[in-house]
Amino acid sequence: MSMDLNKLASIMELNVSNNKISIYGTKNGFNTLMMYFKGDNTFALRIYANTQDKSKRTALYDFAASHASFTFVRMWEGRVTANVTLSDNDTEESAAAQLTEFFELLGSLGFAPCCSTCGGNKPARLYDFMKDGINLCEDCEGIVDADVEKSNALHDAQKPRLKKALPGLLIGAVFTYIFTRYTNGKSPAVLSGAMDSFLGIMITVLAVKLSAAKTGVKTAVVSAVLCFAAYFAGNVAWHANYFADFNRKNIGQQQYVIDYCEAVDAGENPYQQALDSGDEDLIGKYRYLHHLSQEDRDDLLRRVERMNDHQTTLSCVNDFKSLMFSDYGDKMRKDFYLLFLGSFVGIGAGCLLFWRLALKGDKARYALIPLPTVTTNPYDVIIGNNTNT
């Protein structure tokens, strides 16, 4: 079964860490940290204790050999470590009993609390350091704290360099264009726009992090602007290309307009000729043209001729714009705006999530955080166990 850390911590009178995967505190006089791996139902024990009698290592090995759940029991200069694998039948109570037995063994062998850095048997406090636990005596605390301040000062001295991050920003913008240009229309407009721009921001952040460029707010803003510009270009290119394909497919159907206008310019009456011949197809097509004014007919002819001439993406941009803002372009205009709405959502979500992680990583400072735990005089443990040193 999976352990309930809150229940186990309560039984052992320990604390649950903020990351919810470990418990810590003072048990049997020893400051300790126990990390729980849920998938394996295993605890990794780190007990900050040692003994000058190195022969006691054998007793630790013997304990592990006689307890199937305990593996890799070792003594280092500043701590005792062990892995404890629980069975599916273990409960929080049985797990606490096994763990407590190991703590009692250390006390009976004369182990005393110690600093995890220098290994000295003197009062020490448990700290959280970069999501890990260390047990420091007063002297080592001063040394580590000085190193932390020095590291933070060096980190703060490094300023974000937009120039160094620019290649990564351009890579993300290029991918945004590619996604937009070739994936539009594959899914609902808002979703398509959001995914295209979101993926572009993802690649931007990845490229910038791989380049080891320190990021800042300015970098994030420039990235958002570049990705949106690339999205705009890709979106327009896709629609213009769609328009060009439409021209190529429909130019044959519009040839009758050119034929009609050419006949009129030659002094003929193609509509009357269609009536005389009884050609119902031409009658239907020419009736509309016959009743148009000369100005409207000339405008229609120009549009059909442009359809014939403009069959490339670049040449269709203006025609696409004209069509989108005409009475005939309501649906195209709606889809276009929905795509842009999705792009704003995608870029916003991408900047909020991934740039938040990137900026947070670049602003990360080392911190030595005291954990609420009891500091015990090591000799109290030794005397309490009637062990001579």
URKA-V43026 format. One record per residue. N is the residue number from 1. RES is the residue in one small letter. PSI is psi in whole degrees, -180 to 180 (NA if undefined). OMEGA is omega in degrees with one decimal (none if undefined). BURIAL is + if it has 16 or more other C-alpha atoms within 10 Angstrom, else -. Layout:
BEGIN
n:N res:RES psi:PSI omega:OMEGA burial:BURIAL
n:N res:RES psi:PSI omega:OMEGA burial:BURIAL
END
This chain:
BEGIN
n:1 res:m psi:159 omega:177.5 burial:-
n:2 res:s psi:135 omega:-177.0 burial:+
n:3 res:m psi:141 omega:170.0 burial:+
n:4 res:d psi:104 omega:-174.2 burial:-
n:5 res:l psi:-36 omega:-179.9 burial:+
n:6 res:n psi:-41 omega:179.4 burial:+
n:7 res:k psi:-43 omega:179.5 burial:-
n:8 res:l psi:-42 omega:179.2 burial:+
n:9 res:a psi:-39 omega:179.4 burial:+
n:10 res:s psi:-42 omega:179.8 burial:-
n:11 res:i psi:-41 omega:-176.1 burial:-
n:12 res:m psi:3 omega:-179.8 burial:+
n:13 res:e psi:47 omega:177.6 burial:-
n:14 res:l psi:178 omega:-178.2 burial:+
n:15 res:n psi:149 omega:174.5 burial:+
n:16 res:v psi:132 omega:-177.9 burial:+
n:17 res:s psi:165 omega:180.0 burial:+
n:18 res:n psi:-28 omega:-179.4 burial:-
n:19 res:n psi:-2 omega:173.7 burial:-
n:20 res:k psi:17 omega:179.2 burial:-
n:21 res:i psi:5 omega:179.3 burial:-
n:22 res:s psi:160 omega:174.0 burial:+
n:23 res:i psi:152 omega:-174.1 burial:+
n:24 res:y psi:168 omega:176.9 burial:+
n:25 res:g psi:-157 omega:-179.3 burial:+
n:26 res:t psi:122 omega:-179.6 burial:+
n:27 res:k psi:125 omega:-177.9 burial:+
n:28 res:n psi:33 omega:177.9 burial:-
n:29 res:g psi:-4 omega:-177.7 burial:+
n:30 res:f psi:125 omega:170.3 burial:+
n:31 res:n psi:136 omega:-172.3 burial:+
n:32 res:t psi:156 omega:174.4 burial:+
n:33 res:l psi:128 omega:-179.7 burial:+
n:34 res:m psi:114 omega:179.5 burial:+
n:35 res:m psi:133 omega:-176.3 burial:+
n:36 res:y psi:127 omega:177.2 burial:+
n:37 res:f psi:102 omega:-171.1 burial:-
n:38 res:k psi:-42 omega:-176.7 burial:-
n:39 res:g psi:-37 omega:-179.4 burial:-
n:40 res:d psi:-4 omega:-176.3 burial:-
n:41 res:n psi:48 omega:-173.6 burial:+
n:42 res:t psi:143 omega:173.3 burial:+
n:43 res:f psi:139 omega:169.7 burial:+
n:44 res:a psi:113 omega:-176.9 burial:+
n:45 res:l psi:137 omega:172.3 burial:+
n:46 res:r psi:101 omega:-176.1 burial:+
n:47 res:i psi:122 omega:-173.7 burial:+
n:48 res:y psi:85 omega:-179.0 burial:+
n:49 res:a psi:154 omega:174.6 burial:+
n:50 res:n psi:178 omega:176.3 burial:+
n:51 res:t psi:148 omega:179.6 burial:+
n:52 res:q psi:-18 omega:-179.6 burial:-
n:53 res:d psi:97 omega:-175.6 burial:-
n:54 res:k psi:-17 omega:179.1 burial:-
n:55 res:s psi:-15 omega:179.9 burial:-
n:56 res:k psi:-14 omega:176.4 burial:+
n:57 res:r psi:-39 omega:-178.1 burial:+
n:58 res:t psi:-39 omega:179.1 burial:-
n:59 res:a psi:-35 omega:177.3 burial:-
n:60 res:l psi:-44 omega:179.3 burial:+
n:61 res:y psi:-41 omega:179.3 burial:+
n:62 res:d psi:-39 omega:179.1 burial:-
n:63 res:f psi:-45 omega:179.6 burial:+
n:64 res:a psi:-38 omega:-179.5 burial:+
n:65 res:a psi:-31 omega:-178.0 burial:-
n:66 res:s psi:-5 omega:178.7 burial:-
n:67 res:h psi:108 omega:-173.1 burial:-
n:68 res:a psi:-29 omega:-176.2 burial:-
n:69 res:s psi:-18 omega:-177.7 burial:-
n:70 res:f psi:127 omega:176.3 burial:+
n:71 res:t psi:160 omega:177.5 burial:+
n:72 res:f psi:53 omega:175.7 burial:-
n:73 res:v psi:118 omega:-175.6 burial:+
n:74 res:r psi:155 omega:174.8 burial:+
n:75 res:m psi:125 omega:174.9 burial:+
n:76 res:w psi:-178 omega:-178.5 burial:-
n:77 res:e psi:-37 omega:-174.6 burial:+
n:78 res:g psi:8 omega:-179.0 burial:+
n:79 res:r psi:163 omega:170.7 burial:+
n:80 res:v psi:133 omega:-179.7 burial:+
n:81 res:t psi:152 omega:177.9 burial:+
n:82 res:a psi:151 omega:171.6 burial:+
n:83 res:n psi:134 omega:-179.4 burial:+
n:84 res:v psi:112 omega:179.9 burial:+
n:85 res:t psi:120 omega:-176.6 burial:+
n:86 res:l psi:154 omega:177.9 burial:+
n:87 res:s psi:169 omega:179.2 burial:-
n:88 res:d psi:-21 omega:-178.5 burial:-
n:89 res:n psi:-9 omega:-179.0 burial:-
n:90 res:d psi:143 omega:174.6 burial:+
n:91 res:t psi:176 omega:177.6 burial:+
n:92 res:e psi:-35 omega:-179.7 burial:+
n:93 res:e psi:-45 omega:-179.3 burial:-
n:94 res:s psi:-36 omega:177.1 burial:-
n:95 res:a psi:-43 omega:179.4 burial:+
n:96 res:a psi:-38 omega:179.7 burial:+
n:97 res:a psi:-42 omega:179.8 burial:-
n:98 res:q psi:-43 omega:-179.1 burial:+
n:99 res:l psi:-42 omega:-179.7 burial:+
n:100 res:t psi:-37 omega:178.3 burial:-
n:101 res:e psi:-37 omega:179.8 burial:-
n:102 res:f psi:-40 omega:176.9 burial:+
n:103 res:f psi:-41 omega:179.6 burial:+
n:104 res:e psi:-35 omega:177.1 burial:-
n:105 res:l psi:-45 omega:-179.3 burial:-
n:106 res:l psi:-42 omega:178.3 burial:+
n:107 res:g psi:-41 omega:-178.4 burial:+
n:108 res:s psi:-25 omega:179.6 burial:-
n:109 res:l psi:-1 omega:178.3 burial:+
n:110 res:g psi:15 omega:175.4 burial:+
n:111 res:f psi:143 omega:179.8 burial:+
n:112 res:a psi:151 omega:177.0 burial:+
n:113 res:p psi:147 omega:-178.1 burial:+
n:114 res:c psi:165 omega:175.2 burial:+
n:115 res:c psi:134 omega:-177.3 burial:+
n:116 res:s psi:-14 omega:-179.1 burial:+
n:117 res:t psi:-54 omega:-178.2 burial:+
n:118 res:c psi:-15 omega:180.0 burial:-
n:119 res:g psi:6 omega:-178.4 burial:+
n:120 res:g psi:139 omega:178.7 burial:+
n:121 res:n psi:81 omega:-179.9 burial:+
n:122 res:k psi:161 omega:-177.3 burial:+
n:123 res:p psi:136 omega:-178.4 burial:+
n:124 res:a psi:158 omega:-179.3 burial:+
n:125 res:r psi:145 omega:179.5 burial:+
n:126 res:l psi:131 omega:-178.8 burial:+
n:127 res:y psi:153 omega:167.4 burial:+
n:128 res:d psi:125 omega:179.6 burial:-
n:129 res:f psi:107 omega:-179.1 burial:-
n:130 res:m psi:50 omega:177.4 burial:-
n:131 res:k psi:24 omega:174.5 burial:-
n:132 res:d psi:164 omega:-178.3 burial:-
n:133 res:g psi:136 omega:172.2 burial:+
n:134 res:i psi:149 omega:-177.3 burial:+
n:135 res:n psi:114 omega:-170.5 burial:+
n:136 res:l psi:136 omega:170.7 burial:+
n:137 res:c psi:173 omega:-175.9 burial:+
n:138 res:e psi:-42 omega:-179.2 burial:-
n:139 res:d psi:-47 omega:-179.0 burial:-
n:140 res:c psi:-31 omega:177.0 burial:+
n:141 res:e psi:-43 omega:178.7 burial:+
n:142 res:g psi:-40 omega:-179.4 burial:-
n:143 res:i psi:-48 omega:-179.2 burial:-
n:144 res:v psi:-40 omega:-179.7 burial:-
n:145 res:d psi:-38 omega:177.3 burial:-
n:146 res:a psi:-41 omega:177.5 burial:-
n:147 res:d psi:-39 omega:178.9 burial:-
n:148 res:v psi:-46 omega:-180.0 burial:+
n:149 res:e psi:-39 omega:179.1 burial:-
n:150 res:k psi:-44 omega:179.6 burial:-
n:151 res:s psi:-42 omega:179.2 burial:-
n:152 res:n psi:-38 omega:179.4 burial:+
n:153 res:a psi:-42 omega:178.2 burial:-
n:154 res:l psi:-39 omega:179.8 burial:-
n:155 res:h psi:-43 omega:-178.7 burial:-
n:156 res:d psi:-25 omega:179.9 burial:-
n:157 res:a psi:-20 omega:178.5 burial:-
n:158 res:q psi:119 omega:-178.2 burial:-
n:159 res:k psi:148 omega:176.1 burial:-
n:160 res:p psi:135 omega:-179.4 burial:+
n:161 res:r psi:104 omega:-179.6 burial:-
n:162 res:l psi:-36 omega:-178.2 burial:+
n:163 res:k psi:-40 omega:179.9 burial:-
n:164 res:k psi:-32 omega:-178.6 burial:-
n:165 res:a psi:-15 omega:-172.8 burial:+
n:166 res:l psi:-43 omega:177.9 burial:+
n:167 res:p psi:-41 omega:178.0 burial:-
n:168 res:g psi:-38 omega:178.2 burial:+
n:169 res:l psi:-40 omega:-180.0 burial:+
n:170 res:l psi:-38 omega:177.0 burial:+
n:171 res:i psi:-46 omega:178.5 burial:+
n:172 res:g psi:-39 omega:179.8 burial:+
n:173 res:a psi:-41 omega:178.8 burial:+
n:174 res:v psi:-45 omega:179.1 burial:+
n:175 res:f psi:-35 omega:175.7 burial:+
n:176 res:t psi:-44 omega:178.3 burial:+
n:177 res:y psi:-46 omega:-178.1 burial:+
n:178 res:i psi:-47 omega:179.0 burial:+
n:179 res:f psi:-47 omega:-175.9 burial:+
n:180 res:t psi:-43 omega:-175.3 burial:+
n:181 res:r psi:-36 omega:-170.7 burial:+
n:182 res:y psi:-1 omega:-179.9 burial:-
n:183 res:t psi:-5 omega:177.2 burial:+
n:184 res:n psi:146 omega:178.4 burial:+
n:185 res:g psi:-3 omega:-178.9 burial:-
n:186 res:k psi:-15 omega:-178.5 burial:-
n:187 res:s psi:173 omega:178.3 burial:-
n:188 res:p psi:146 omega:-168.4 burial:-
n:189 res:a psi:-51 omega:-177.2 burial:+
n:190 res:v psi:-44 omega:-179.8 burial:+
n:191 res:l psi:-42 omega:-179.6 burial:+
n:192 res:s psi:-47 omega:179.5 burial:+
n:193 res:g psi:-41 omega:-179.1 burial:+
n:194 res:a psi:-45 omega:-177.5 burial:+
n:195 res:m psi:-42 omega:-179.1 burial:+
n:196 res:d psi:-49 omega:-177.6 burial:+
n:197 res:s psi:-35 omega:179.5 burial:+
n:198 res:f psi:-44 omega:178.3 burial:+
n:199 res:l psi:-36 omega:177.1 burial:+
n:200 res:g psi:-44 omega:177.9 burial:+
n:201 res:i psi:-41 omega:178.4 burial:+
n:202 res:m psi:-48 omega:-178.6 burial:+
n:203 res:i psi:-36 omega:176.5 burial:+
n:204 res:t psi:-51 omega:-178.3 burial:+
n:205 res:v psi:-43 omega:179.6 burial:+
n:206 res:l psi:-45 omega:-178.9 burial:+
n:207 res:a psi:-40 omega:-179.7 burial:+
n:208 res:v psi:-42 omega:179.8 burial:+
n:209 res:k psi:-38 omega:178.3 burial:+
n:210 res:l psi:-28 omega:178.2 burial:-
n:211 res:s psi:-3 omega:178.3 burial:-
n:212 res:a psi:30 omega:177.7 burial:-
n:213 res:a psi:132 omega:178.0 burial:+
n:214 res:k psi:129 omega:-174.2 burial:+
n:215 res:t psi:161 omega:176.5 burial:+
n:216 res:g psi:180 omega:-179.8 burial:+
n:217 res:v psi:-39 omega:179.6 burial:-
n:218 res:k psi:-41 omega:179.0 burial:-
n:219 res:t psi:-42 omega:-179.9 burial:+
n:220 res:a psi:-41 omega:-179.5 burial:+
n:221 res:v psi:-46 omega:178.9 burial:-
n:222 res:v psi:-40 omega:178.5 burial:-
n:223 res:s psi:-45 omega:179.9 burial:+
n:224 res:a psi:-42 omega:-179.3 burial:+
n:225 res:v psi:-46 omega:-179.5 burial:-
n:226 res:l psi:-43 omega:-179.8 burial:+
n:227 res:c psi:-38 omega:178.6 burial:+
n:228 res:f psi:-40 omega:177.2 burial:+
n:229 res:a psi:-42 omega:178.2 burial:-
n:230 res:a psi:-38 omega:178.2 burial:+
n:231 res:y psi:-44 omega:179.0 burial:+
n:232 res:f psi:-47 omega:-179.5 burial:+
n:233 res:a psi:-44 omega:179.8 burial:+
n:234 res:g psi:-39 omega:-179.3 burial:+
n:235 res:n psi:-46 omega:178.3 burial:+
n:236 res:v psi:-42 omega:-179.9 burial:+
n:237 res:a psi:-40 omega:179.6 burial:+
n:238 res:w psi:-46 omega:-179.6 burial:+
n:239 res:h psi:-40 omega:178.5 burial:+
n:240 res:a psi:-40 omega:177.9 burial:+
n:241 res:n psi:-38 omega:175.6 burial:+
n:242 res:y psi:-41 omega:179.6 burial:+
n:243 res:f psi:-40 omega:178.6 burial:+
n:244 res:a psi:-42 omega:177.5 burial:+
n:245 res:d psi:-38 omega:177.9 burial:+
n:246 res:f psi:-41 omega:178.1 burial:-
n:247 res:n psi:-46 omega:-177.3 burial:+
n:248 res:r psi:-35 omega:-177.3 burial:-
n:249 res:k psi:-26 omega:-171.3 burial:-
n:250 res:n psi:-5 omega:-177.9 burial:-
n:251 res:i psi:-36 omega:179.7 burial:+
n:252 res:g psi:-35 omega:-178.7 burial:-
n:253 res:q psi:-18 omega:-178.3 burial:-
n:254 res:q psi:2 omega:-177.0 burial:+
n:255 res:q psi:-27 omega:-178.7 burial:-
n:256 res:y psi:-30 omega:177.8 burial:+
n:257 res:v psi:-46 omega:179.0 burial:+
n:258 res:i psi:-43 omega:-179.7 burial:-
n:259 res:d psi:-43 omega:-178.5 burial:-
n:260 res:y psi:-48 omega:-177.1 burial:+
n:261 res:c psi:-39 omega:178.3 burial:+
n:262 res:e psi:-38 omega:178.7 burial:-
n:263 res:a psi:-41 omega:178.6 burial:-
n:264 res:v psi:-44 omega:178.6 burial:-
n:265 res:d psi:-28 omega:179.2 burial:-
n:266 res:a psi:5 omega:177.8 burial:-
n:267 res:g psi:13 omega:-179.2 burial:-
n:268 res:e psi:170 omega:175.2 burial:-
n:269 res:n psi:84 omega:-174.1 burial:-
n:270 res:p psi:-29 omega:-180.0 burial:+
n:271 res:y psi:-43 omega:178.9 burial:+
n:272 res:q psi:-36 omega:177.9 burial:-
n:273 res:q psi:-39 omega:178.2 burial:-
n:274 res:a psi:-38 omega:178.0 burial:+
n:275 res:l psi:-42 omega:-179.0 burial:-
n:276 res:d psi:-36 omega:-178.0 burial:-
n:277 res:s psi:-14 omega:-179.5 burial:-
n:278 res:g psi:23 omega:178.9 burial:-
n:279 res:d psi:98 omega:-174.7 burial:-
n:280 res:e psi:-34 omega:-179.6 burial:-
n:281 res:d psi:-49 omega:179.7 burial:-
n:282 res:l psi:-34 omega:178.0 burial:+
n:283 res:i psi:-45 omega:179.8 burial:+
n:284 res:g psi:-39 omega:-179.1 burial:-
n:285 res:k psi:-42 omega:-173.6 burial:+
n:286 res:y psi:-24 omega:-178.9 burial:+
n:287 res:r psi:-46 omega:-179.4 burial:-
n:288 res:y psi:-45 omega:-178.6 burial:-
n:289 res:l psi:-35 omega:-176.9 burial:+
n:290 res:h psi:-33 omega:-177.0 burial:+
n:291 res:h psi:-1 omega:175.7 burial:-
n:292 res:l psi:151 omega:172.8 burial:-
n:293 res:s psi:163 omega:179.8 burial:-
n:294 res:q psi:-38 omega:-178.7 burial:-
n:295 res:e psi:-45 omega:179.9 burial:-
n:296 res:d psi:-37 omega:179.7 burial:-
n:297 res:r psi:-40 omega:177.9 burial:+
n:298 res:d psi:-38 omega:178.8 burial:-
n:299 res:d psi:-42 omega:178.1 burial:-
n:300 res:l psi:-41 omega:179.1 burial:+
n:301 res:l psi:-43 omega:179.2 burial:+
n:302 res:r psi:-40 omega:-179.9 burial:-
n:303 res:r psi:-39 omega:178.7 burial:-
n:304 res:v psi:-38 omega:177.7 burial:+
n:305 res:e psi:-37 omega:175.5 burial:+
n:306 res:r psi:-38 omega:177.5 burial:+
n:307 res:m psi:-37 omega:-180.0 burial:+
n:308 res:n psi:-37 omega:-176.3 burial:+
n:309 res:d psi:-35 omega:-172.5 burial:-
n:310 res:h psi:94 omega:179.4 burial:+
n:311 res:q psi:22 omega:175.1 burial:+
n:312 res:t psi:160 omega:-177.3 burial:+
n:313 res:t psi:-47 omega:-175.2 burial:+
n:314 res:l psi:-44 omega:-175.9 burial:-
n:315 res:s psi:-13 omega:-178.0 burial:-
n:316 res:c psi:-6 omega:-176.0 burial:+
n:317 res:v psi:-49 omega:-179.6 burial:+
n:318 res:n psi:-40 omega:178.5 burial:-
n:319 res:d psi:-38 omega:177.3 burial:+
n:320 res:f psi:-44 omega:179.8 burial:+
n:321 res:k psi:-44 omega:180.0 burial:-
n:322 res:s psi:-44 omega:-179.4 burial:-
n:323 res:l psi:-41 omega:-176.4 burial:+
n:324 res:m psi:-35 omega:-177.5 burial:+
n:325 res:f psi:12 omega:174.2 burial:-
n:326 res:s psi:175 omega:178.8 burial:-
n:327 res:d psi:-22 omega:-177.6 burial:-
n:328 res:y psi:-9 omega:-171.8 burial:-
n:329 res:g psi:23 omega:-175.6 burial:-
n:330 res:d psi:-49 omega:-177.3 burial:-
n:331 res:k psi:-42 omega:178.9 burial:-
n:332 res:m psi:-42 omega:179.7 burial:-
n:333 res:r psi:-42 omega:179.0 burial:+
n:334 res:k psi:-48 omega:179.1 burial:-
n:335 res:d psi:-40 omega:-179.3 burial:+
n:336 res:f psi:-46 omega:-179.7 burial:+
n:337 res:y psi:-36 omega:177.9 burial:-
n:338 res:l psi:-38 omega:176.6 burial:+
n:339 res:l psi:-42 omega:179.6 burial:+
n:340 res:f psi:-35 omega:174.6 burial:+
n:341 res:l psi:-44 omega:177.3 burial:+
n:342 res:g psi:-37 omega:-179.3 burial:+
n:343 res:s psi:-40 omega:177.1 burial:+
n:344 res:f psi:-43 omega:178.9 burial:+
n:345 res:v psi:-45 omega:-178.5 burial:+
n:346 res:g psi:-46 omega:179.4 burial:+
n:347 res:i psi:-40 omega:178.1 burial:+
n:348 res:g psi:-46 omega:179.5 burial:+
n:349 res:a psi:-41 omega:179.5 burial:+
n:350 res:g psi:-45 omega:179.1 burial:+
n:351 res:c psi:-41 omega:-178.3 burial:+
n:352 res:l psi:-44 omega:-175.9 burial:-
n:353 res:l psi:-61 omega:-172.7 burial:-
n:354 res:f psi:-40 omega:176.9 burial:+
n:355 res:w psi:-27 omega:173.3 burial:+
n:356 res:r psi:-44 omega:178.3 burial:-
n:357 res:l psi:-42 omega:-178.5 burial:-
n:358 res:a psi:-46 omega:-179.3 burial:+
n:359 res:l psi:-39 omega:179.0 burial:+
n:360 res:k psi:-40 omega:178.6 burial:-
n:361 res:g psi:-39 omega:-178.6 burial:-
n:362 res:d psi:-23 omega:179.7 burial:+
n:363 res:k psi:0 omega:-175.9 burial:-
n:364 res:a psi:135 omega:177.8 burial:-
n:365 res:r psi:143 omega:175.5 burial:+
n:366 res:y psi:143 omega:-179.4 burial:+
n:367 res:a psi:137 omega:176.7 burial:-
n:368 res:l psi:104 omega:-171.3 burial:+
n:369 res:i psi:116 omega:178.1 burial:-
n:370 res:p psi:135 omega:176.7 burial:-
n:371 res:l psi:142 omega:-178.9 burial:+
n:372 res:p psi:100 omega:-178.9 burial:-
n:373 res:t psi:164 omega:-176.9 burial:+
n:374 res:v psi:133 omega:174.7 burial:-
n:375 res:t psi:122 omega:-174.3 burial:+
n:376 res:t psi:139 omega:172.5 burial:+
n:377 res:n psi:123 omega:-174.3 burial:+
n:378 res:p psi:-30 omega:-177.0 burial:+
n:379 res:y psi:-20 omega:173.4 burial:+
n:380 res:d psi:-39 omega:179.5 burial:-
n:381 res:v psi:-44 omega:-178.6 burial:+
n:382 res:i psi:-48 omega:-179.2 burial:+
n:383 res:i psi:-39 omega:-179.8 burial:-
n:384 res:g psi:-27 omega:179.0 burial:-
n:385 res:n psi:7 omega:178.7 burial:-
n:386 res:n psi:45 omega:180.0 burial:-
n:387 res:t psi:133 omega:179.6 burial:-
n:388 res:n psi:146 omega:175.9 burial:-
n:389 res:t psi:NA omega:none burial:-
END
